[in-house]
Amino acid sequence: MPIFEFLCRNCNRIYSFLSLSASPNRQPTCPKCGASELTRVPSVFAVSTVQKKSAGKGPDPAGGGDDVAMQRLEQEAMRMAGELDEKDAEDPRVMARMMRRLAEASGEAVTPTMDEMFRRMESGEDPEALEEELGPRLEEEMGEEGVPGGSGAPPTRDDGLYDY
């Protein structure tokens, strides 16, 4: 099942939501304050689709990216979800393999820091410790300036997983 992350600007906090669908059709609400205007944000291990020009058409002006690449990525995510059981979700080796597969399916280049993170997870290191250590470097490589929050301070992450 896919997990999506959303920022509540009121709380300046990022929440994770478990979805039964790869393409949910509704917006979640903030588990803390009930705000309905949450902003979807990329997770630390998120990959983006590559925008390609096809048949003389430019990238989607709405910024939606390449629909075929997105479908391929969603199909791979659903296939992987079917292969996993609950204990796999706690195994950093399995998580690293999944992230590599998603990066390959999306056509996204693996940055040097991503590759280091994958290798270290494959050797059994704790993903949360790696995120803390390598997260800023990874965001810098991916061109992220951070997620804008309501207070100007970087948002915090909630440890819960909520239904979507």
C-alpha positions as CSV (number, residue, x, y, z in Angstrom):
1,M,0.0,0.0,0.0
2,P,1.4,3.4,-0.9
3,I,2.2,6.0,1.8
4,F,1.8,9.6,1.0
5,E,3.2,12.5,3.0
6,F,1.4,15.8,3.5
7,L,2.4,19.1,5.2
8,C,-0.1,20.9,7.5
9,R,1.0,24.6,7.3
10,N,-1.0,25.3,10.5
11,C,0.9,22.8,12.5
12,N,4.1,23.0,10.4
13,R,4.2,19.2,10.6
14,I,4.5,16.5,8.0
15,Y,2.1,13.5,8.4
16,S,2.2,10.1,6.7
17,F,-1.0,8.6,5.3
18,L,-1.5,5.0,4.2
19,S,-3.7,4.7,1.1
20,L,-5.6,1.8,-0.2
21,S,-5.2,3.3,-3.7
22,A,-2.1,4.3,-5.7
23,S,-4.1,7.3,-6.9
24,P,-6.5,8.5,-4.1
25,N,-9.2,10.9,-5.1
26,R,-9.6,12.8,-1.9
27,Q,-7.6,15.1,0.3
28,P,-6.7,14.0,3.8
29,T,-7.3,16.3,6.9
30,C,-4.7,17.1,9.5
31,P,-4.8,14.5,12.3
32,K,-4.0,17.3,14.9
33,C,-5.8,20.4,13.9
34,G,-8.3,19.1,11.3
35,A,-7.1,21.5,8.6
36,S,-8.3,20.4,5.2
37,E,-5.7,22.1,3.0
38,L,-2.7,19.9,3.3
39,T,0.1,20.1,0.8
40,R,1.6,16.9,-0.6
41,V,5.3,16.8,-0.1
42,P,8.0,14.4,-1.4
43,S,9.3,11.9,1.2
44,V,13.0,11.7,1.8
45,F,13.1,8.6,-0.5
46,A,10.6,9.9,-3.0
47,V,11.3,9.9,-6.7
48,S,9.8,12.2,-9.4
49,T,8.7,11.2,-12.8
50,V,10.8,12.4,-15.7
51,Q,9.1,15.0,-17.9
52,K,9.6,13.9,-21.5
53,K,8.5,15.5,-24.7
54,S,6.6,13.1,-26.9
55,A,5.1,13.4,-30.4
56,G,5.8,17.1,-30.6
57,K,4.1,17.8,-27.3
58,G,5.9,19.5,-24.5
59,P,5.6,18.6,-20.8
60,D,2.2,18.8,-19.3
61,P,1.6,22.5,-18.7
62,A,-0.2,21.6,-15.4
63,G,3.1,20.1,-14.2
64,G,1.7,16.6,-14.1
65,G,4.7,15.0,-15.8
66,D,4.7,12.0,-18.1
67,D,1.5,10.0,-17.5
68,V,3.0,6.8,-18.9
69,A,6.0,7.0,-16.5
70,M,3.6,7.7,-13.6
71,Q,1.5,4.7,-14.5
72,R,4.6,2.5,-14.7
73,L,5.7,3.8,-11.3
74,E,2.3,3.1,-9.8
75,Q,2.2,-0.4,-11.3
76,E,5.6,-1.2,-9.9
77,A,4.6,0.2,-6.4
78,M,1.5,-2.0,-6.4
79,R,3.5,-5.0,-7.5
80,M,6.0,-4.5,-4.7
81,A,3.2,-4.0,-2.2
82,G,1.8,-7.4,-3.1
83,E,5.2,-9.0,-2.6
84,L,5.7,-7.6,1.0
85,D,4.5,-8.7,4.3
86,E,4.5,-6.7,7.6
87,K,7.9,-7.9,8.8
88,D,9.5,-6.7,5.4
89,A,8.4,-3.1,6.2
90,E,10.8,-3.1,9.1
91,D,13.8,-4.6,7.2
92,P,16.1,-1.8,5.9
93,R,17.5,-4.3,3.3
94,V,14.0,-4.8,1.8
95,M,13.3,-1.1,2.0
96,A,16.6,-0.3,0.1
97,R,15.7,-2.8,-2.6
98,M,12.2,-1.3,-3.0
99,M,13.6,2.2,-3.3
100,R,16.1,1.1,-6.0
101,R,13.2,-0.5,-7.9
102,L,11.1,2.6,-7.7
103,A,14.0,4.8,-8.8
104,E,14.6,2.5,-11.8
105,A,10.8,2.3,-12.6
106,S,10.6,6.1,-12.6
107,G,13.7,6.7,-14.7
108,E,15.0,8.9,-12.0
109,A,18.8,9.1,-11.6
110,V,20.2,7.9,-8.3
111,T,22.3,10.6,-6.8
112,P,25.6,9.7,-5.0
113,T,23.9,10.3,-1.6
114,M,20.9,8.1,-2.5
115,D,23.3,5.4,-3.6
116,E,25.2,5.7,-0.3
117,M,21.9,5.5,1.6
118,F,20.8,2.5,-0.3
119,R,24.1,0.7,0.2
120,R,24.2,1.4,3.9
121,M,20.5,0.3,4.3
122,E,21.4,-2.9,2.4
123,S,24.1,-3.6,5.0
124,G,21.4,-3.3,7.7
125,E,21.9,0.3,9.0
126,D,18.9,2.1,10.6
127,P,16.9,4.1,8.0
128,E,15.9,6.8,10.5
129,A,19.6,7.4,11.5
130,L,20.6,7.5,7.9
131,E,17.8,10.0,7.2
132,E,19.0,12.2,10.0
133,E,22.6,12.0,8.8
134,L,22.2,12.1,5.0
135,G,18.8,13.9,4.6
136,P,20.1,17.4,4.2
137,R,22.8,16.3,1.7
138,L,20.1,14.3,-0.2
139,E,17.8,17.3,-0.3
140,E,20.6,19.5,-1.6
141,E,21.5,17.0,-4.3
142,M,17.9,16.8,-5.4
143,G,17.5,20.5,-5.6
144,E,15.1,20.8,-2.7
145,E,15.3,23.9,-0.6
146,G,13.1,22.3,2.0
147,V,9.4,22.3,2.4
148,P,7.9,25.7,3.1
149,G,6.2,25.7,6.5
150,G,3.9,28.2,8.2
151,S,6.5,29.5,10.7
152,G,9.6,29.7,8.4
153,A,11.2,26.9,10.5
154,P,11.6,23.5,8.9
155,P,8.6,21.3,9.5
156,T,8.7,18.5,11.9
157,R,7.7,14.9,11.1
158,D,4.9,13.1,12.9
159,D,5.8,9.4,13.7
160,G,2.2,8.2,13.2
161,L,0.7,6.5,10.1
162,Y,-2.9,7.6,9.4
163,D,-5.6,6.2,7.2
164,Y,-6.1,8.0,3.9
